[in-house]
Amino acid sequence: MQYIKRLKLTYSDTFFIILTFDLLLIALLKAFYQKFTKQLFLSVFAQRYANQYLKEENVFTERATFLLTTIMLINISLFLAKTIFGINLSLPDFLNVIIFTAIYFLSKSIIIRLLGHIFLLKPLAKLGVYFSFLFDRVIGIILFPIIVFLFFSPISASPILITFSVVIIVLFLGIKIFWLWKIGIGGFGLSRYYLFLYLCTLEILPLLVFTKAVFY
């Protein structure tokens, strides 16, 4: 019994292990999928890189996408859990957050693909999933150093870091909305009403709910 108690992980141990695993995934990206990761970041600012990434879809891009999605899921969940629960955060709290985060992203992907199938716009659905998750994946990587400071900084700078993170997220959300609107309206001639409804429901509303939970 004493041996088992000694094995019990502390708060710092638990999240140190999670962040170490997170860092390992980022290192794998840099070591083996640097080209695809670079294309992903450049896709935020130029659609031709997104088109190039999608054209080169193969087993390597699928592996890179899987790693990026895993990093995104871990980091966004860590950020949400830390900002919501603060110093009272526990492993079960984090697991609950990561489950709900995974359900949200999975639901969003299914809804976009389903709409593309219903309206016979599968190419648009493919682009929509890519651009919607593109910014989420990039944010997931950008958040990593901020998360490390949130968990292990000796200086209590959480409010500043959280505010800074929200500003970054809002900035990327604005760019995401611009690209989705440009592709949907300009490229495929979608109804402005339905596109606006999608953006409000699946892109903007989750951020507003999070902001309210943290700041109010």
SETORZA-627294 format. One record per residue (C-alpha): x negated, y negated, z; residue in one letter. Coordinates in steps of 0.5 Angstrom, whole numbers. Example, Ala and Ser with C-alpha at 12.3 -4.5 7.8 and 13.67 -1.06 7.14 Angstrom:
<nuvos>
(nuvo (-25,9,16),a) (nuvo (-27,2,14),s) 
</nuvos>
This chain:
<nuvos>
(nuvo (0,0,0),m) (nuvo (-6,-5,2),q) (nuvo (-9,-3,-5),y) (nuvo (-3,-5,-9),i) (nuvo (-2,-11,-5),k) (nuvo (-9,-13,-7),r) (nuvo (-7,-12,-14),l) (nuvo (-2,-17,-14),k) (nuvo (-3,-22,-19),l) (nuvo (-3,-30,-17),t) (nuvo (1,-35,-21),y) (nuvo (-6,-37,-23),s) (nuvo (-8,-30,-25),d) (nuvo (-2,-29,-29),t) (nuvo (-2,-35,-33),f) (nuvo (-9,-35,-34),f) (nuvo (-9,-28,-37),i) (nuvo (-3,-30,-42),i) (nuvo (-7,-36,-44),l) (nuvo (-13,-32,-45),t) (nuvo (-9,-27,-50),f) (nuvo (-6,-33,-53),d) (nuvo (-13,-36,-54),l) (nuvo (-15,-29,-57),l) (nuvo (-10,-30,-62),l) (nuvo (-12,-37,-64),i) (nuvo (-19,-34,-65),a) (nuvo (-17,-28,-69),l) (nuvo (-13,-33,-74),l) (nuvo (-20,-37,-75),k) (nuvo (-24,-31,-76),a) (nuvo (-20,-28,-81),f) (nuvo (-15,-32,-83),y) (nuvo (-18,-39,-84),q) (nuvo (-16,-40,-91),k) (nuvo (-8,-39,-90),f) (nuvo (-8,-43,-83),t) (nuvo (-11,-49,-87),k) (nuvo (-6,-48,-92),q) (nuvo (-1,-48,-87),l) (nuvo (-3,-54,-84),f) (nuvo (-4,-58,-90),l) (nuvo (3,-56,-92),s) (nuvo (6,-61,-87),v) (nuvo (4,-66,-91),f) (nuvo (4,-64,-98),a) (nuvo (9,-59,-101),q) (nuvo (4,-56,-107),r) (nuvo (0,-52,-101),y) (nuvo (7,-49,-99),a) (nuvo (8,-47,-106),n) (nuvo (1,-44,-106),q) (nuvo (2,-40,-99),y) (nuvo (9,-37,-102),l) (nuvo (6,-35,-108),k) (nuvo (0,-32,-105),e) (nuvo (4,-28,-100),e) (nuvo (1,-21,-99),n) (nuvo (-1,-17,-93),v) (nuvo (-6,-22,-91),f) (nuvo (-1,-28,-91),t) (nuvo (4,-23,-87),e) (nuvo (-1,-22,-82),r) (nuvo (-3,-29,-81),a) (nuvo (4,-31,-81),t) (nuvo (5,-26,-75),f) (nuvo (0,-28,-71),l) (nuvo (2,-36,-72),l) (nuvo (9,-34,-70),t) (nuvo (7,-30,-64),t) (nuvo (2,-36,-62),i) (nuvo (8,-41,-63),m) (nuvo (13,-36,-59),l) (nuvo (8,-36,-53),i) (nuvo (6,-43,-53),n) (nuvo (13,-46,-54),i) (nuvo (16,-42,-49),s) (nuvo (10,-43,-44),l) (nuvo (11,-51,-45),f) (nuvo (19,-50,-44),l) (nuvo (18,-46,-38),a) (nuvo (13,-51,-35),k) (nuvo (16,-57,-36),t) (nuvo (23,-54,-34),i) (nuvo (21,-50,-27),f) (nuvo (14,-54,-26),g) (nuvo (10,-52,-20),i) (nuvo (16,-47,-18),n) (nuvo (15,-43,-25),l) (nuvo (14,-35,-24),s) (nuvo (13,-30,-29),l) (nuvo (20,-28,-29),p) (nuvo (22,-35,-31),d) (nuvo (17,-35,-37),f) (nuvo (20,-28,-39),l) (nuvo (27,-31,-39),n) (nuvo (25,-37,-43),v) (nuvo (21,-33,-48),i) (nuvo (27,-28,-49),i) (nuvo (32,-34,-50),f) (nuvo (26,-38,-55),t) (nuvo (26,-31,-59),a) (nuvo (33,-31,-60),i) (nuvo (34,-38,-62),y) (nuvo (28,-37,-67),f) (nuvo (31,-31,-70),l) (nuvo (38,-33,-70),s) (nuvo (36,-39,-74),k) (nuvo (32,-35,-79),s) (nuvo (38,-30,-80),i) (nuvo (43,-36,-81),i) (nuvo (39,-40,-86),i) (nuvo (38,-33,-90),r) (nuvo (45,-31,-89),l) (nuvo (47,-38,-92),l) (nuvo (42,-37,-98),g) (nuvo (46,-30,-99),h) (nuvo (53,-33,-99),i) (nuvo (52,-39,-103),f) (nuvo (47,-35,-108),l) (nuvo (41,-40,-106),l) (nuvo (36,-35,-104),k) (nuvo (30,-39,-107),p) (nuvo (32,-45,-102),l) (nuvo (33,-40,-96),a) (nuvo (26,-38,-97),k) (nuvo (24,-45,-97),l) (nuvo (28,-47,-92),g) (nuvo (25,-41,-87),v) (nuvo (18,-43,-89),y) (nuvo (19,-51,-88),f) (nuvo (23,-50,-82),s) (nuvo (18,-45,-78),f) (nuvo (12,-49,-81),l) (nuvo (13,-55,-77),f) (nuvo (14,-50,-71),d) (nuvo (8,-46,-72),r) (nuvo (4,-52,-73),v) (nuvo (7,-55,-66),i) (nuvo (5,-48,-63),g) (nuvo (-2,-49,-64),i) (nuvo (-3,-56,-63),i) (nuvo (1,-55,-56),l) (nuvo (-5,-50,-53),f) (nuvo (-10,-55,-50),p) (nuvo (-4,-59,-47),i) (nuvo (-1,-53,-44),i) (nuvo (-8,-51,-41),v) (nuvo (-8,-58,-38),f) (nuvo (-1,-57,-35),l) (nuvo (-3,-51,-32),f) (nuvo (-10,-52,-30),f) (nuvo (-12,-59,-29),s) (nuvo (-14,-61,-22),p) (nuvo (-11,-68,-24),i) (nuvo (-3,-69,-23),s) (nuvo (-2,-71,-30),a) (nuvo (4,-67,-32),s) (nuvo (9,-73,-34),p) (nuvo (4,-76,-38),i) (nuvo (2,-70,-42),l) (nuvo (10,-68,-43),i) (nuvo (12,-75,-45),t) (nuvo (6,-74,-50),f) (nuvo (8,-67,-52),s) (nuvo (15,-70,-53),v) (nuvo (13,-75,-58),v) (nuvo (9,-71,-62),i) (nuvo (15,-66,-63),i) (nuvo (19,-72,-65),v) (nuvo (14,-74,-70),l) (nuvo (14,-67,-73),f) (nuvo (21,-66,-73),l) (nuvo (22,-73,-77),g) (nuvo (17,-70,-82),i) (nuvo (21,-63,-82),k) (nuvo (27,-67,-83),i) (nuvo (24,-71,-89),f) (nuvo (22,-65,-92),w) (nuvo (28,-60,-91),l) (nuvo (32,-66,-94),w) (nuvo (28,-68,-100),k) (nuvo (28,-60,-102),i) (nuvo (35,-59,-100),g) (nuvo (38,-65,-104),i) (nuvo (33,-67,-109),g) (nuvo (31,-60,-111),g) (nuvo (37,-56,-110),f) (nuvo (43,-61,-110),g) (nuvo (46,-59,-103),l) (nuvo (52,-63,-100),s) (nuvo (49,-68,-96),r) (nuvo (54,-67,-91),y) (nuvo (53,-59,-90),y) (nuvo (45,-61,-90),l) (nuvo (46,-66,-84),f) (nuvo (51,-61,-80),l) (nuvo (45,-56,-81),y) (nuvo (40,-61,-79),l) (nuvo (44,-63,-73),c) (nuvo (46,-56,-70),t) (nuvo (39,-52,-71),l) (nuvo (34,-57,-71),e) (nuvo (36,-64,-67),i) (nuvo (41,-61,-62),l) (nuvo (36,-56,-59),p) (nuvo (31,-62,-58),l) (nuvo (36,-66,-55),l) (nuvo (38,-61,-50),v) (nuvo (31,-60,-48),f) (nuvo (30,-67,-47),t) (nuvo (36,-68,-42),k) (nuvo (34,-62,-38),a) (nuvo (27,-65,-37),v) (nuvo (28,-72,-36),f) (nuvo (35,-73,-33),y) 
</nuvos>
